[in-house]
Amino acid sequence: MPARAVSPRSVVIVGGGVGGLAAGIRLAAAGHYVQLFERSGRLGGKLGSHAAAGFRWETGPSLLTLPAVFDDLLSLAGTSLAEACRPVRLPHTCRYHFADGSTFTTWDDPATTRAEVEALSPGSGPAWGRWGRRSARVWETAERTFFTGPIEDPRALLDRMRSPLDLVAIDPLPTLHQRAAATFSDPRLVQWACRYATYAGSDPWRVPATLGCIPHIEQSYGCWALLGGLATLAEALAAAATKLGVTLHTGTEVATLLADGPEGRLTGVRLASGEVVAADIVVANVDAAHLYADLLPDKGGQRRVRAAGRSTSGFVLLLGVEGRTEALDHHTVLFSSGYRQEFVDLAAGRPPADPTVYVCAADRTDPSAAPPGHESLFVLVNVPSADDPEAAWVGGRADAYAERVLGVLERRDLDLRRRIVHQEVITPAQLAARHRAVGGAIYGTSSNGRRAAFTRPSNRGRRPGLYVVGGSSHPGGGLPLVALSARIVADMVAADLAG
Ligand SMILES: Cc1cc2nc3c(=O)[nH]c(=O)nc-3n(C[C@H](O)[C@H](O)[C@H](O)COP(=O)(O)OP(=O)(O)OC[C@H]3O[C@@H](n4cnc5c(N)ncnc54)[C@H](O)[C@@H]3O)c2cc1C
């Protein structure tokens, strides 16, 4: 348990995504009076699920990593991930199908995975080992330096480093593609490694090789599913927040942040209903682009959001399918033949003509996701975010792209079309509208470029009394990182109050 705040403050949290809920839990556990306002009718933000015709699909995250981050968070309410949800560590972390018809599976067991790599690409075992050791070193260094505190203060960052060599250990200079191409001679393994850029909605030809730490995270701490769906984590976080005394308001939009003069300290928020809620501290869990354009217009904040750039968006098919597709595991990736072209298309603002397709078949682990004799498939393709995602997907473009994705699967011998009994599409425009994800960006800001970590909006807001959590702020998107941003903010609030 954290020390109780010497002097409890009133806190308003804007947005009930994972970042907002996690911040609520931490600040209430520290003794503050916390109210959270979420504009939509449900909590969890992008972490959601959808049920229809007897099927259930994730509508956002389908893969949970670093469960210890959530254990740590839930322990503040006297519970754990295992007590509050039904976690399952997957025996296979992912199955990969390459365009040449070859395939390999990564297992929750390094020796078996290495044997699979050798079978796929004889002689690549040592390179796989080198990649794994580097991946572990990057994560172990980044975890205690970049992910435990804010990074805009270079002295504080240096204090968390054991030596200047830590800066080298996180592998920030080469791009992920350069590092992968220098490690593997087999282009399929280069493609495998490059895919991790997309976990941050970014481009392997532009992100630093630091993102190469993700395979270590998956292989050492596991890839997890939750029975009943990943969205049960949002319910668990909401229950923990309530238990700690957070007042959760859904269907309540915040229209403006209120400050004491143009440069002054925040004093609270005005709701869309016109009601004013006073607060000593405001934590924004909304996309930083929405924060600094609409809620607290601030040119400097807008510049910083623009400099960081938007992450990619996603085009999602929710399919209810009769029968069982043997080529699919719980997580399956079907790689395109031209990975470079895919990212050229994305950078040019075009949905890839020949996309890599990710499929989550949650029923492989949780039969309750589909009726007997059927499978529930969440199909995701990376597509660009856009200034106006609504305009980008009008005029039958969504239906045409859904057909393209199904065509890609068909060419890879996954002939789903004639077995589909239920089909829905989620476009970037819907992601933008549902979660106020500016441009439809899944992860908020991108990680492209060596300076991405430093240009991303800071957890310290641009006015006294304002703090920022969530995917568009440090340390970035993805469930565990978003939860870590809440820990950084809670520590920052405690330090500010103490200082
Ligand atoms: C299709 C998809 C697949 C993904 N896959 C994965 C995955 O497999 N693994 C993983 O770890 N991550 C994944 N992610 C990313 C992950 O979902 C996000 O990084 C994370 O959920 C973001 O949480 P957040 O708290 O930052 O923001 P959000 O979830 O966006 O929450 C922000 C909340 O603020 C609310 N809000 C906005 N404006 C206002 C306002 N003015 N007043 C009140 N409320 C407001 C919104 O309604 C929303 O609920 C995926 C995301 C998507 C969309």
The ligand as a Gaussian input file, in Angstrom:
#p B3LYP/6-31G(d) Opt

LIG

0 1
 C       -8.271000      -2.613000     -32.506000
 C       -7.290000      -2.429000     -31.369000
 C       -6.419000      -3.459000     -31.036000
 C       -5.520000      -3.309000     -29.977000
 N       -4.746000      -4.373000     -29.596000
 C       -4.031000      -4.303000     -28.453000
 C       -3.466000      -5.482000     -27.887000
 O       -3.632000      -6.599000     -28.406000
 N       -2.746000      -5.366000     -26.732000
 C       -2.594000      -4.149000     -26.092000
 O       -1.946000      -4.098000     -25.033000
 N       -3.153000      -3.013000     -26.602000
 C       -3.869000      -3.072000     -27.747000
 N       -4.515000      -1.955000     -28.224000
 C       -4.211000      -0.640000     -27.619000
 C       -4.931000      -0.398000     -26.296000
 O       -6.289000      -0.677000     -26.451000
 C       -4.774000       1.056000     -25.885000
 O       -3.402000       1.448000     -25.884000
 C       -5.352000       1.335000     -24.510000
 O       -6.557000       0.642000     -24.281000
 C       -5.570000       2.829000     -24.405000
 O       -6.051000       3.166000     -23.144000
 P       -6.188000       4.692000     -22.736000
 O       -6.580000       4.715000     -21.302000
 O       -4.973000       5.435000     -23.109000
 O       -7.291000       5.355000     -23.657000
 P       -8.744000       4.953000     -24.209000
 O       -9.000000       3.509000     -24.114000
 O       -8.825000       5.582000     -25.545000
 O       -9.713000       5.729000     -23.200000
 C       -9.938000       7.109000     -23.255000
 C      -11.354000       7.342000     -22.776000
 O      -11.583000       8.750000     -22.666000
 C      -12.940000       8.988000     -23.027000
 N      -13.062000      10.405000     -23.363000
 C      -12.536000      11.030000     -24.452000
 N      -12.860000      12.341000     -24.423000
 C      -13.604000      12.547000     -23.298000
 C      -14.217000      13.698000     -22.721000
 N      -14.116000      14.912000     -23.290000
 N      -14.914000      13.554000     -21.561000
 C      -14.995000      12.335000     -20.954000
 N      -14.447000      11.216000     -21.467000
 C      -13.739000      11.321000     -22.618000
 C      -13.161000       8.045000     -24.188000
 O      -14.544000       7.823000     -24.417000
 C      -12.399000       6.788000     -23.746000
 O      -13.240000       5.893000     -23.059000
 C       -5.450000      -2.077000     -29.260000
 C       -6.333000      -1.041000     -29.589000
 C       -7.260000      -1.228000     -30.607000
 C       -8.251000      -0.122000     -30.908000

